[in-house]
Amino acid sequence: MNRYALLALVAVGFVGITVAQDDSCYINDSGFTCCNKELESAMLSAMSGNDLLASADSIQKMAEGSLGGKFETVVALDDFAYKSHFKDGKTCKIEKDGQYALAWQP
């Protein structure tokens, strides 16, 4: 592993650790920070197929329908680092079938 890849892994790990500041946050089965079991369940149910935009739309609609309010979503084919402000513990990042997804309520 080259030095830049190692630095990227360290940076991703650091961001994942610093995000979990809410008492309701936990590390999910995907190994990512999640702060709401209902949101995590909705995200896992919503993700299907290979269309990233369709997955993002589906997650957003399911989260908004089950939890109320507006949600932002990101879906990618590779892991990514993030930092976000979220409302009342309503944030979650998961991996399912090679897709990585993040949803949060701003």
KOLTI-412907 format. One record per residue (C-alpha): x, z, y; residue in three letters. Coordinates in Angstrom, 3 decimals, m for minus. Each point is the difference from the previous one (the first is absolute). Last residue first. Layout:
<rs>
+----------+----------+----------+------+
:     east :       up :    north : resn :
+----------+----------+----------+------+
:        X :        Z :        Y :  ALA :
...
+----------+----------+----------+------+
</rs>
This chain:
<rs>
+----------+----------+----------+------+
:     east :       up :    north : resn :
+----------+----------+----------+------+
:  m30.190 :    7.636 :   19.145 :  PRO :
:   m1.532 :    0.160 :   m3.493 :  GLN :
:    2.577 :   m1.013 :   m2.553 :  TRP :
:    0.502 :   m2.430 :   m2.853 :  ALA :
:    3.216 :   m1.085 :   m1.695 :  LEU :
:    0.274 :   m2.379 :   m2.920 :  ALA :
:    2.761 :   m1.144 :   m2.321 :  TYR :
:   m0.778 :   m2.772 :   m2.471 :  GLN :
:    1.903 :   m0.280 :   m3.278 :  GLY :
:   m2.984 :    0.833 :   m2.212 :  ASP :
:   m1.031 :    2.994 :    2.094 :  LYS :
:    2.162 :    1.901 :    2.465 :  GLU :
:   m1.383 :    2.604 :    2.387 :  ILE :
:    0.281 :    1.284 :    3.574 :  LYS :
:   m2.577 :    2.369 :    1.476 :  CYS :
:   m1.243 :    1.230 :    3.350 :  THR :
:   m3.061 :    1.959 :    1.093 :  LYS :
:    1.551 :    3.423 :    0.492 :  GLY :
:   m2.154 :    0.782 :    3.037 :  ASP :
:    0.913 :   m3.102 :    2.031 :  LYS :
:    3.164 :   m2.014 :   m0.349 :  PHE :
:    3.087 :   m0.749 :    2.035 :  HIS :
:    2.277 :   m2.390 :   m1.822 :  SER :
:    3.500 :   m0.466 :   m1.300 :  LYS :
:    0.769 :   m2.617 :   m2.572 :  TYR :
:    2.507 :   m1.120 :   m2.606 :  ALA :
:   m0.764 :   m2.855 :   m2.343 :  PHE :
:   m0.263 :   m0.670 :   m3.726 :  ASP :
:   m0.408 :   m3.607 :   m1.039 :  ASP :
:   m2.958 :   m2.341 :   m0.537 :  LEU :
:   m1.807 :    1.262 :    3.077 :  ALA :
:   m3.341 :    1.493 :    1.105 :  VAL :
:   m0.568 :    1.658 :    3.395 :  VAL :
:   m3.243 :    1.666 :    1.045 :  THR :
:   m1.585 :    1.500 :    3.132 :  GLU :
:   m3.147 :    2.084 :   m0.309 :  PHE :
:   m3.064 :    0.469 :    2.239 :  LYS :
:   m2.501 :    2.816 :   m0.399 :  GLY :
:   m1.740 :    1.160 :   m3.154 :  GLY :
:    1.553 :    1.296 :   m3.211 :  LEU :
:   m1.793 :   m2.056 :   m2.679 :  SER :
:   m0.964 :   m3.086 :    1.974 :  GLY :
:    3.080 :   m0.086 :    2.240 :  GLU :
:    2.293 :    0.456 :   m2.975 :  ALA :
:   m1.822 :   m2.675 :   m2.044 :  MET :
:    0.006 :   m2.483 :    2.862 :  LYS :
:    3.691 :    0.527 :    0.792 :  GLN :
:    1.066 :   m0.118 :   m3.638 :  ILE :
:   m1.941 :   m3.237 :   m0.544 :  SER :
:    1.441 :   m1.634 :    3.110 :  ASP :
:    3.572 :    0.958 :   m0.974 :  ALA :
:   m0.547 :   m1.205 :   m3.584 :  SER :
:   m1.473 :   m3.298 :    1.233 :  ALA :
:    2.971 :   m0.421 :    2.348 :  LEU :
:    2.448 :    0.618 :   m2.845 :  LEU :
:   m1.612 :   m2.522 :   m2.365 :  ASP :
:    1.508 :    0.632 :   m3.431 :  ASN :
:   m2.967 :    1.577 :   m1.729 :  GLY :
:   m1.464 :    3.471 :    0.375 :  SER :
:    0.329 :    2.964 :    2.338 :  MET :
:   m3.290 :    1.631 :    1.017 :  ALA :
:   m0.195 :    2.575 :   m2.790 :  SER :
:    3.528 :    1.263 :    0.641 :  LEU :
:   m0.690 :    0.223 :    3.727 :  MET :
:   m3.293 :    1.860 :   m0.462 :  ALA :
:    1.666 :    2.506 :   m2.335 :  SER :
:    2.828 :    0.618 :    2.479 :  GLU :
:   m2.493 :    0.444 :    2.848 :  LEU :
:   m2.002 :    2.531 :   m2.031 :  GLU :
:    3.176 :    1.869 :   m0.939 :  LYS :
:    1.094 :    0.378 :    3.653 :  ASN :
:    3.485 :    0.735 :    1.278 :  CYS :
:    2.166 :   m2.490 :   m1.861 :  CYS :
:    3.770 :   m0.221 :   m0.001 :  THR :
:    1.524 :   m2.352 :   m2.539 :  PHE :
:    1.256 :    0.363 :   m3.561 :  GLY :
:   m2.568 :   m2.369 :   m1.527 :  SER :
:   m1.583 :    2.984 :   m1.781 :  ASP :
:   m0.620 :    1.651 :    3.393 :  ASN :
:    2.286 :    2.257 :    2.036 :  ILE :
:   m2.155 :    2.462 :    1.927 :  TYR :
:   m1.462 :    0.516 :    3.461 :  CYS :
:   m2.688 :    2.627 :    0.654 :  SER :
:    2.369 :    2.233 :    1.974 :  ASP :
:    0.767 :   m2.866 :    2.431 :  ASP :
:    3.703 :   m0.652 :    0.560 :  GLN :
:    0.616 :   m2.624 :   m2.686 :  ALA :
:    1.388 :   m2.756 :    2.270 :  VAL :
:    3.521 :    1.453 :    0.006 :  THR :
:    0.481 :   m0.437 :   m3.740 :  ILE :
:   m1.039 :   m3.638 :   m0.178 :  GLY :
:    2.132 :   m0.849 :    3.052 :  VAL :
:    3.050 :    1.583 :   m1.620 :  PHE :
:   m0.518 :   m1.827 :   m3.295 :  GLY :
:   m0.290 :   m3.350 :    1.785 :  VAL :
:    3.164 :    0.702 :    2.020 :  ALA :
:    1.940 :    1.056 :   m3.112 :  VAL :
:   m1.083 :   m3.129 :   m1.825 :  LEU :
:    0.984 :   m2.164 :    2.972 :  ALA :
:    3.403 :    1.695 :    0.198 :  LEU :
:    0.571 :   m0.682 :   m3.710 :  LEU :
:   m0.938 :   m3.653 :    0.448 :  ALA :
:    2.430 :   m0.233 :    2.909 :  TYR :
:    2.896 :    1.549 :   m1.989 :  ARG :
:   m0.324 :   m2.358 :   m2.912 :  ASN :
:   m1.460 :    0.959 :   m3.318 :  MET :
+----------+----------+----------+------+
</rs>
